[in-house]
Amino acid sequence: MSETYALQKRTPEVVPPSPPPGTPSSADNSGKLKPPGRLVSLDAYRGFIMIMLAANGFGIAKFASLPENSEVWNNWDYDWFQRLKFHFTHPDWSSITGWMGVSFWDMIQPSFMFMVGVAMPFSYSRRAVMGSPSKWLTLHALWRAIVLVLMGVFLYSLSKGQTNWIFTNVLAQIGLGYFFTYLLLGRSTTVQVATIAAILVGYWGLFVMNPPPEDFDYEGLQVSEERDEIYTGRFAAWSKNSNVGHTFDVWFLNKLRMPVEDGVDPELTKESAGPIRRWWFSSPEKYTHNGGGYLTLNFVPSIATMLLGVLCGQLMLSRRSHGDKLRRLLIGGALCLVLGIAAHHTVCPIVKRIWTPSWVLFSGGYTMWMLAGFYVLFDVLPLKKLAFPLVVVGMNSIAMYMMGQMLRGWTTNKVVKTHFAGVLQSAFGPHAVDTDHIGAMVLPTATFAVFWLVAYWMYRNRFFVKV
């Protein structure tokens, strides 16, 4: 996710990583340092997550939401799809079920952020070996962060009449924390772990010291006690749209707008502002809350998620054996998971929507285990060729993400339905393009197939979108 904005050409060979520059084995026969190669498991992991997003979960959640009396369930197991639906939707608030259960769909964003961290040691080691001065690496990291934030704002503005300054999109969240994470790249493991601890403890303290008043008015904030979005007692500070992050957004996001006030002509207010404010910061709509409870400040604990990725990236770039790397990933994942669950029962609940410190640890455990799984399959075992469909997407993740966000509807209606409806109906029956039938899964899957073919064409022609 953290690689490019301009179309560039790059050789797409997938090779195992070389040791970091400066070690004896990172030089060729002439003594010249070699840039680290690509980590197949990382490209495959990134591709897998991106496929799920671009394919909109292959329509499983929408299909499972069809009425129980629909004729489609004559051929499909309704109860089985209801259980599967949980993993393709975000829970209402709490992100843990049972003792350690989690929705797969809740793992999409932390996987994104974790993989950004894993890729950073590879990316900047490669640039350093190729001769980029330190100051240019720093400027590049800053530029990448700014572009990612603006891309996130752009996507949130697609359905609006003007620029919508909201920062909860995954790209914006990565961008807000990217430069701070970069500044810790190359520091000692002790410093990086201490920073993670400081972020989690500090963020926990910020919330705990600013709980909502007991008579807080939840009306109009899309908060439901029935959906367990309101906590009491020591967890009250983590309730939906009544926490310090929500208070910050109400203050900060309205600074980026010009809300209409009673008795004031909005056009006069607009005319009295400077040109930049009129062009990009003149939304008359007052910000009151986020319907899902998401927060701009989520990027702060997300830095800890990316730092966990940096730690794992440094591990994967090291000269340790496959077995040692795998063992450390599994133990590290287990430790994070145990700490996250312990925190959930003692200091703060596991809530992905507001990226609680316990969620950082809990999700960090799962992302480490997922990386370990892909590492075994595609870097340890001789199965690299099987990773190819995932790598095609993983090496052009920005392009795939933007296609999924911007072109899904157009591709479905103007390409799939217009040109391939007959083919799909022959293969899957007369309801293959009906969204209230089997088409709920067939259409997003076919749409993704079009996206994959575009990514494959880009891969074959060595075009890779980078930031």
C-alpha positions as CSV (number, residue, x, y, z in Angstrom):
1,M,0.0,0.0,0.0
2,S,2.8,2.4,0.6
3,E,4.4,2.2,-2.8
4,T,3.9,4.9,-5.5
5,Y,1.7,7.3,-7.2
6,A,3.5,7.8,-10.6
7,L,3.6,5.0,-13.1
8,Q,7.1,3.6,-13.2
9,K,8.7,0.6,-14.8
10,R,10.3,-2.0,-12.6
11,T,11.4,-5.6,-13.3
12,P,8.7,-7.8,-11.9
13,E,10.8,-10.9,-11.0
14,V,9.9,-12.3,-7.6
15,V,13.0,-13.2,-5.7
16,P,13.7,-14.0,-2.0
17,P,15.1,-11.1,0.0
18,S,18.8,-10.5,0.3
19,P,20.4,-9.7,3.7
20,P,20.5,-6.0,4.7
21,P,23.2,-3.8,3.2
22,G,26.4,-3.8,5.2
23,T,26.5,-7.6,5.9
24,P,29.0,-9.7,4.1
25,S,26.4,-11.7,2.3
26,S,24.7,-8.6,0.8
27,A,27.6,-8.0,-1.6
28,D,28.2,-9.7,-5.0
29,N,31.5,-11.1,-6.2
30,S,32.9,-7.7,-6.9
31,G,32.1,-6.5,-3.4
32,K,29.3,-4.2,-4.6
33,L,26.3,-4.0,-2.2
34,K,23.1,-5.5,-3.6
35,P,19.7,-4.1,-2.9
36,P,17.4,-6.5,-0.9
37,G,15.1,-8.5,-3.1
38,R,11.3,-8.8,-2.8
39,L,9.7,-10.9,-0.1
40,V,7.2,-13.2,-1.9
41,S,5.1,-13.8,1.2
42,L,4.7,-10.1,1.7
43,D,3.5,-9.5,-1.9
44,A,1.2,-12.5,-1.6
45,Y,-0.2,-11.3,1.7
46,R,-0.8,-7.9,0.3
47,G,-2.3,-9.3,-2.8
48,F,-4.7,-11.5,-0.8
49,I,-5.9,-8.7,1.3
50,M,-6.3,-6.4,-1.7
51,I,-8.2,-9.1,-3.6
52,M,-10.7,-9.3,-0.8
53,L,-11.2,-5.6,-0.8
54,A,-11.4,-5.1,-4.6
55,A,-13.8,-8.1,-4.9
56,N,-15.9,-6.6,-2.1
57,G,-15.6,-9.9,-0.2
58,F,-16.9,-11.6,-3.4
59,G,-20.4,-10.4,-2.4
60,I,-20.7,-13.0,0.4
61,A,-22.1,-10.6,3.0
62,K,-24.7,-9.3,0.5
63,F,-25.7,-12.8,-0.5
64,A,-26.0,-13.9,3.1
65,S,-28.3,-10.9,3.7
66,L,-30.9,-12.1,1.2
67,P,-34.3,-13.0,2.9
68,E,-34.6,-16.4,4.4
69,N,-37.6,-17.1,2.2
70,S,-35.7,-16.3,-1.0
71,E,-35.7,-19.2,-3.5
72,V,-31.9,-19.0,-3.7
73,W,-31.7,-20.9,-0.4
74,N,-33.3,-23.9,-2.1
75,N,-29.8,-24.6,-3.4
76,W,-27.6,-23.1,-0.8
77,D,-27.3,-23.6,3.0
78,Y,-28.8,-20.5,4.6
79,D,-27.4,-21.3,8.1
80,W,-23.9,-21.8,6.9
81,F,-23.9,-18.5,5.1
82,Q,-25.2,-16.7,8.2
83,R,-22.1,-18.0,10.1
84,L,-19.9,-17.0,7.2
85,K,-21.4,-13.5,7.0
86,F,-19.9,-12.6,10.3
87,H,-16.4,-12.7,8.7
88,F,-17.3,-10.4,5.9
89,T,-18.9,-7.6,7.9
90,H,-17.7,-5.3,10.7
91,P,-19.2,-6.0,14.1
92,D,-21.2,-3.1,15.6
93,W,-18.6,-2.2,18.2
94,S,-16.7,-4.7,20.2
95,S,-14.2,-6.5,17.9
96,I,-13.7,-9.7,19.9
97,T,-16.1,-12.6,20.1
98,G,-15.9,-15.4,22.6
99,W,-12.4,-15.9,24.0
100,M,-10.3,-14.8,21.0
101,G,-12.6,-14.7,18.0
102,V,-12.3,-11.9,15.4
103,S,-14.1,-11.1,12.2
104,F,-11.8,-11.5,9.1
105,W,-13.2,-8.2,7.7
106,D,-12.0,-6.4,10.8
107,M,-8.5,-7.6,10.0
108,I,-8.3,-5.9,6.6
109,Q,-7.2,-2.5,7.8
110,P,-4.7,-3.7,10.4
111,S,-3.2,-6.0,7.8
112,F,-2.8,-3.0,5.4
113,M,-1.0,-1.0,8.1
114,F,1.1,-3.9,9.3
115,M,2.3,-4.7,5.8
116,V,3.3,-1.0,5.3
117,G,5.6,-1.4,8.2
118,V,7.0,-4.8,7.0
119,A,7.8,-3.2,3.6
120,M,9.6,-0.2,5.0
121,P,12.9,-1.8,5.8
122,F,13.0,-3.4,2.4
123,S,12.0,-0.3,0.5
124,Y,14.4,2.1,2.2
125,S,17.3,-0.4,2.3
126,R,16.9,-0.8,-1.4
127,R,16.9,3.0,-2.0
128,A,19.9,3.5,0.2
129,V,21.9,0.8,-1.6
130,M,21.0,2.4,-4.9
131,G,22.6,5.6,-3.8
132,S,19.7,7.8,-2.4
133,P,21.1,10.3,0.1
134,S,19.6,10.2,3.6
135,K,18.0,13.6,3.2
136,W,16.2,12.5,0.0
137,L,15.0,9.3,1.8
138,T,13.5,11.5,4.5
139,L,11.9,13.9,2.0
140,H,10.5,10.9,0.0
141,A,8.9,9.5,3.2
142,L,7.3,12.9,3.9
143,W,6.1,13.2,0.3
144,R,4.6,9.7,0.4
145,A,2.8,10.5,3.7
146,I,1.2,13.7,2.2
147,V,0.1,12.0,-1.0
148,L,-1.5,9.1,0.9
149,V,-3.4,11.5,3.1
150,L,-4.6,13.5,0.1
151,M,-5.6,10.3,-1.7
152,G,-7.7,9.2,1.3
153,V,-9.4,12.6,1.3
154,F,-10.0,12.4,-2.5
155,L,-11.8,9.0,-2.1
156,Y,-14.0,10.3,0.7
157,S,-15.0,13.3,-1.5
158,L,-16.2,11.2,-4.5
159,S,-19.8,11.4,-3.4
160,K,-19.6,15.0,-2.2
161,G,-20.0,18.3,-4.1
162,Q,-16.6,19.5,-2.8
163,T,-13.5,18.4,-0.9
164,N,-14.5,16.4,2.2
165,W,-11.8,16.7,4.8
166,I,-12.3,13.3,6.6
167,F,-9.2,11.2,7.6
168,T,-10.6,7.8,8.6
169,N,-10.0,6.2,5.2
170,V,-7.2,3.6,5.4
171,L,-4.9,5.6,3.0
172,A,-5.3,8.7,5.0
173,Q,-4.7,6.9,8.3
174,I,-1.5,5.3,6.8
175,G,-0.4,8.7,5.5
176,L,-0.9,10.4,8.9
177,G,1.3,7.9,10.7
178,Y,3.8,7.0,7.9
179,F,6.4,9.7,8.5
180,F,6.5,9.2,12.2
181,T,7.0,5.5,11.6
182,Y,9.8,6.2,9.1
183,L,11.6,8.3,11.8
184,L,11.9,5.1,13.9
185,L,13.2,3.0,11.0
186,G,16.7,1.8,11.7
187,R,16.5,2.5,15.4
188,S,17.3,-0.3,17.9
189,T,14.7,-2.9,18.7
190,T,14.6,-1.5,22.3
191,V,13.7,2.0,21.1
192,Q,11.0,0.7,18.7
193,V,9.4,-1.6,21.3
194,A,9.6,1.3,23.9
195,T,7.9,3.6,21.4
196,I,5.1,1.1,20.9
197,A,4.6,0.8,24.6
198,A,4.7,4.6,25.1
199,I,2.1,5.1,22.3
200,L,-0.3,2.5,23.8
201,V,0.0,3.7,27.3
202,G,-0.2,7.4,26.4
203,Y,-3.2,6.9,24.1
204,W,-4.9,4.8,26.9
205,G,-4.3,7.6,29.3
206,L,-5.7,10.3,27.0
207,F,-9.0,8.5,26.8
208,V,-9.2,7.4,30.5
209,M,-8.6,11.0,31.7
210,N,-11.4,12.3,29.5
211,P,-14.5,10.1,30.1
212,P,-17.9,11.3,29.0
213,P,-20.1,12.9,31.7
214,E,-22.6,10.6,33.3
215,D,-25.5,12.6,31.7
216,F,-24.0,12.6,28.2
217,D,-26.6,13.2,25.5
218,Y,-26.3,10.5,22.9
219,E,-29.2,11.6,20.9
220,G,-28.5,12.2,17.2
221,L,-25.0,10.6,17.4
222,Q,-26.1,7.1,16.0
223,V,-25.2,5.4,19.3
224,S,-27.1,2.3,20.3
225,E,-27.2,0.7,23.8
226,E,-28.7,-2.4,22.2
227,R,-25.6,-2.8,20.0
228,D,-23.4,-2.5,23.1
229,E,-21.9,0.8,21.8
230,I,-22.2,2.4,25.3
231,Y,-19.8,1.3,28.0
232,T,-20.1,2.1,31.7
233,G,-17.7,2.1,34.6
234,R,-14.0,1.9,33.9
235,F,-14.6,1.4,30.1
236,A,-17.0,4.4,29.7
237,A,-14.3,6.4,27.9
238,W,-14.3,4.0,25.0
239,S,-18.0,4.4,24.1
240,K,-19.0,5.3,20.6
241,N,-19.1,9.1,19.7
242,S,-18.7,10.1,23.3
243,N,-14.9,9.8,23.7
244,V,-12.0,12.2,23.5
245,G,-11.3,11.3,19.9
246,H,-14.9,12.3,18.9
247,T,-14.5,15.6,20.8
248,F,-11.3,16.2,18.9
249,D,-12.9,15.6,15.5
250,V,-15.9,17.9,16.3
251,W,-13.4,20.6,17.0
252,F,-10.7,19.9,14.3
253,L,-12.9,18.9,11.3
254,N,-15.1,21.9,11.7
255,K,-11.9,24.1,11.5
256,L,-11.6,22.7,8.0
257,R,-15.1,23.8,7.0
258,M,-17.3,26.9,7.1
259,P,-20.5,25.6,8.7
260,V,-23.6,27.6,8.1
261,E,-24.7,29.4,11.3
262,D,-28.2,30.5,12.1
263,G,-29.0,34.0,10.7
264,V,-25.9,34.2,8.6
265,D,-25.9,34.2,4.8
266,P,-23.5,31.3,3.8
267,E,-22.6,33.2,0.6
268,L,-21.5,36.2,2.5
269,T,-19.4,34.0,4.8
270,K,-17.8,32.4,1.8
271,E,-17.0,35.7,0.1
272,S,-15.4,37.1,3.2
273,A,-12.9,34.1,3.3
274,G,-9.6,33.9,1.4
275,P,-9.4,32.1,-1.9
276,I,-7.8,28.9,-0.6
277,R,-10.5,28.6,2.0
278,R,-13.2,29.3,-0.5
279,W,-11.8,26.7,-2.9
280,W,-11.2,23.8,-0.6
281,F,-12.4,24.5,3.0
282,S,-15.8,26.0,2.5
283,S,-18.1,23.1,3.2
284,P,-21.3,24.5,4.8
285,E,-22.1,21.2,6.4
286,K,-21.2,21.1,10.1
287,Y,-19.4,18.0,11.3
288,T,-21.3,16.4,14.2
289,H,-20.1,12.7,14.3
290,N,-19.0,9.7,12.3
291,G,-21.7,7.2,11.7
292,G,-19.4,4.3,12.4
293,G,-17.7,5.9,15.3
294,Y,-14.3,6.1,13.5
295,L,-11.8,8.7,14.6
296,T,-9.0,10.8,13.0
297,L,-6.9,10.1,16.0
298,N,-6.9,6.4,15.2
299,F,-3.7,7.1,13.3
300,V,-1.8,7.5,16.6
301,P,-2.2,3.9,17.9
302,S,-2.0,2.8,14.2
303,I,1.6,3.9,14.3
304,A,2.2,1.1,16.8
305,T,0.6,-1.3,14.3
306,M,3.0,-0.2,11.6
307,L,5.9,-0.4,14.1
308,L,5.0,-4.0,14.7
309,G,5.3,-4.4,11.0
310,V,8.7,-2.7,10.9
311,L,9.9,-5.1,13.6
312,C,8.8,-8.0,11.5
313,G,10.3,-6.5,8.3
314,Q,13.6,-6.2,10.0
315,L,13.4,-9.8,11.1
316,M,12.6,-11.0,7.6
317,L,15.5,-8.9,6.2
318,S,18.0,-10.4,8.7
319,R,20.3,-13.4,8.1
320,R,18.4,-15.6,10.5
321,S,17.3,-19.0,9.3
322,H,13.8,-19.7,8.0
323,G,13.0,-21.7,11.2
324,D,14.2,-18.9,13.5
325,K,12.2,-16.3,11.6
326,L,9.1,-18.4,11.7
327,R,9.5,-19.2,15.4
328,R,9.9,-15.5,16.3
329,L,6.8,-14.6,14.2
330,L,4.7,-17.2,16.0
331,I,6.0,-16.4,19.5
332,G,5.6,-12.6,18.8
333,G,2.1,-13.1,17.6
334,A,1.1,-15.2,20.6
335,L,2.6,-12.7,23.0
336,C,0.7,-9.8,21.3
337,L,-2.5,-11.8,21.4
338,V,-2.2,-12.7,25.0
339,L,-1.4,-9.1,26.0
340,G,-4.3,-7.8,23.9
341,I,-6.8,-10.2,25.5
342,A,-5.5,-9.4,29.0
343,A,-5.8,-5.7,28.3
344,H,-9.4,-6.2,27.1
345,H,-10.4,-7.7,30.4
346,T,-8.6,-5.2,32.5
347,V,-7.9,-1.7,31.1
348,C,-9.7,-1.1,27.7
349,P,-12.0,-3.1,25.4
350,I,-10.9,-4.4,22.0
351,V,-12.6,-2.1,19.5
352,K,-11.3,-1.8,16.0
353,R,-13.4,1.2,15.1
354,I,-11.5,3.4,17.5
355,W,-8.2,1.4,17.4
356,T,-8.0,0.9,21.1
357,P,-4.5,-0.1,22.5
358,S,-5.8,-3.6,23.2
359,W,-6.9,-3.8,19.5
360,V,-3.4,-2.9,18.4
361,L,-2.0,-5.9,20.3
362,F,-4.9,-8.3,19.5
363,S,-4.9,-7.6,15.8
364,G,-1.1,-7.5,15.8
365,G,-1.0,-11.1,16.9
366,Y,-3.2,-12.2,14.1
367,T,-1.3,-10.2,11.4
368,M,2.0,-11.7,12.6
369,W,0.5,-15.2,12.3
370,M,-0.9,-14.4,8.8
371,L,2.5,-13.2,7.7
372,A,4.0,-16.4,9.1
373,G,1.5,-18.5,7.2
374,F,2.3,-16.8,3.9
375,Y,6.0,-17.0,4.7
376,V,5.8,-20.8,5.1
377,L,3.8,-21.3,2.0
378,F,5.8,-19.0,-0.4
379,D,9.2,-18.4,1.0
380,V,10.0,-21.7,2.9
381,L,8.1,-24.3,0.9
382,P,8.8,-24.5,-2.9
383,L,5.4,-23.0,-3.7
384,K,6.4,-19.6,-5.1
385,K,4.6,-20.3,-8.4
386,L,1.3,-20.7,-6.7
387,A,1.7,-17.2,-5.3
388,F,1.6,-15.7,-8.8
389,P,-2.1,-14.7,-8.9
390,L,-1.7,-12.9,-5.5
391,V,1.7,-11.3,-6.4
392,V,0.2,-9.8,-9.6
393,V,-2.2,-7.9,-7.3
394,G,0.2,-7.3,-4.5
395,M,2.8,-5.6,-6.7
396,N,0.2,-3.2,-7.9
397,S,-1.8,-2.7,-4.7
398,I,-2.4,1.0,-5.1
399,A,-3.8,0.5,-8.6
400,M,-6.0,-2.3,-7.5
401,Y,-7.3,-0.4,-4.5
402,M,-8.1,2.7,-6.5
403,M,-9.9,0.6,-9.2
404,G,-12.0,-1.1,-6.5
405,Q,-12.9,2.2,-4.9
406,M,-13.6,4.2,-8.0
407,L,-14.5,1.9,-10.9
408,R,-16.3,-1.0,-9.3
409,G,-19.8,0.2,-10.1
410,W,-18.9,1.3,-13.7
411,T,-17.1,-2.0,-14.4
412,T,-20.0,-4.0,-13.1
413,N,-22.7,-2.2,-15.1
414,K,-20.8,-1.2,-18.3
415,V,-18.4,-4.1,-18.7
416,V,-19.6,-7.2,-16.9
417,K,-23.4,-6.8,-17.4
418,T,-23.2,-5.2,-20.9
419,H,-20.7,-7.6,-22.4
420,F,-20.7,-10.8,-20.3
421,A,-24.2,-11.2,-19.0
422,G,-24.9,-14.1,-21.4
423,V,-21.7,-15.9,-20.5
424,L,-22.5,-15.6,-16.8
425,Q,-26.1,-16.7,-17.2
426,S,-24.9,-19.8,-19.3
427,A,-22.4,-20.7,-16.5
428,F,-24.4,-19.8,-13.4
429,G,-28.1,-19.8,-14.4
430,P,-30.6,-17.1,-15.4
431,H,-30.2,-15.2,-12.2
432,A,-26.4,-14.7,-12.6
433,V,-26.7,-10.9,-12.9
434,D,-29.6,-10.4,-10.4
435,T,-28.3,-8.8,-7.2
436,D,-31.2,-10.2,-5.2
437,H,-30.2,-13.7,-6.2
438,I,-26.9,-15.6,-7.0
439,G,-25.8,-12.5,-8.9
440,A,-25.0,-11.0,-5.5
441,M,-21.8,-13.1,-5.6
442,V,-21.3,-13.6,-9.3
443,L,-21.2,-9.9,-10.2
444,P,-18.5,-8.8,-7.7
445,T,-16.5,-11.9,-8.6
446,A,-16.7,-11.2,-12.3
447,T,-15.9,-7.5,-11.7
448,F,-12.8,-8.5,-9.8
449,A,-11.8,-10.8,-12.6
450,V,-11.7,-7.7,-14.9
451,F,-9.6,-5.8,-12.4
452,W,-7.2,-8.8,-12.1
453,L,-6.7,-8.9,-15.9
454,V,-5.9,-5.2,-15.9
455,A,-3.3,-5.8,-13.1
456,Y,-1.9,-8.7,-15.1
457,W,-1.5,-6.5,-18.1
458,M,0.3,-3.9,-16.0
459,Y,2.5,-6.7,-14.5
460,R,3.4,-8.1,-17.9
461,N,4.3,-4.6,-19.2
462,R,6.2,-3.7,-16.0
463,F,4.0,-0.8,-15.0
464,F,3.7,-0.4,-11.3
465,V,1.8,2.4,-9.6
466,K,3.9,3.9,-6.8
467,V,3.6,6.8,-4.3
